[in-house]
């Protein structure tokens, strides 16, 4: 999410000593940043987009347990981590196991 922290991050990082790192670590960090930053920047949501999602969740008659608010930022990674991204299967399973009347 786009917040004022990104506007100030360069100034903030200059205030603190950075740990020393070997050349290989610095190269890996640079390669990661070169690949990650463009993806992050292109998929970043603004505060109004997130607020609209939250509002819709609050007004939903049957909300999910969890939401992925950003479908453009690594959706395959999220799917790999969560077989059911909504959490509804878990809720139904727990409901049947612990709450449902027989």
C-alpha positions in Angstrom: 0.0 0.0 0.0 1.3 3.4 -0.9 1.9 5.4 2.3 4.1 8.4 3.3 6.7 5.9 4.5 7.9 5.4 0.9 8.3 9.2 0.5 10.6 9.4 3.5 12.4 6.1 3.3 15.6 7.5 1.7 15.9 10.2 4.4 15.2 7.7 7.2 17.8 5.1 6.0 20.5 7.8 5.9 20.1 8.3 9.6 21.2 4.8 10.5 24.4 2.9 10.1 24.1 0.0 7.7 25.8 -3.2 8.6 28.8 -4.2 6.6 28.2 -7.0 4.2 30.4 -9.1 1.9 30.4 -8.5 -1.8 28.3 -11.6 -2.6 25.6 -10.4 -0.1 25.6 -7.0 -1.6 25.2 -8.4 -5.1 22.3 -10.6 -4.0 20.6 -7.7 -2.3 21.1 -5.6 -5.5 19.7 -8.3 -7.7 16.7 -8.8 -5.4 16.0 -5.1 -5.3 16.3 -4.8 -9.1 13.7 -7.5 -9.6 11.4 -6.8 -6.6 11.1 -3.0 -6.7 9.5 -2.8 -10.2 7.0 -5.5 -9.3 6.2 -3.8 -6.0 5.9 -0.3 -7.6 3.6 -1.5 -10.4 1.3 -3.4 -8.0 1.1 -0.9 -5.1 -2.3 0.1 -4.0 -3.3 3.5 -2.7 -5.1 4.1 0.5 -8.4 4.8 -1.1 -8.4 1.5 -2.9 -7.7 -0.4 0.3 -10.4 1.7 2.1 -13.0 0.7 -0.5 -12.1 -3.0 -0.1 -12.5 -2.7 3.7 -15.8 -0.9 3.3 -17.1 -3.6 1.0 -16.0 -6.3 3.5 -17.8 -4.5 6.4 -21.0 -4.2 4.3 -20.9 -7.8 3.1 -23.7 -10.1 4.2 -21.3 -13.1 4.5 -17.7 -12.0 4.6 -14.8 -14.3 4.1 -12.3 -15.1 6.8 -9.5 -13.5 4.8 -9.1 -11.4 1.7 -6.3 -10.8 -0.7 -6.8 -7.2 -1.4 -4.3 -7.0 -4.2 -4.8 -9.4 -7.1 -1.9 -8.0 -9.1 0.9 -8.5 -6.5 2.1 -12.1 -6.9 -1.3 -13.9 -6.9 0.3 -17.2 -7.7 2.5 -16.9 -4.6 -0.5 -16.4 -2.4 -2.3 -19.4 -4.0 0.7 -21.5 -3.4 0.7 -20.5 0.3 -3.0 -20.8 0.8 -5.0 -23.6 -0.9 -8.2 -21.7 -0.1 -7.4 -18.0 -0.1 -10.8 -17.0 1.3 -10.6 -19.2 4.4 -14.2 -20.3 3.9 -13.3 -24.0 3.6 -11.6 -23.8 7.0 -14.6 -22.0 8.5 -17.1 -24.6 7.2 -14.9 -27.4 8.4 -14.7 -26.0 11.9 -18.3 -25.2 11.9 -19.2 -28.8 11.0 -16.7 -30.2 13.4 -17.4 -28.1 16.5 -20.5 -26.0 16.1 -23.0 -27.9 13.8 -26.0 -29.5 15.5 -26.4 -33.2 14.7 
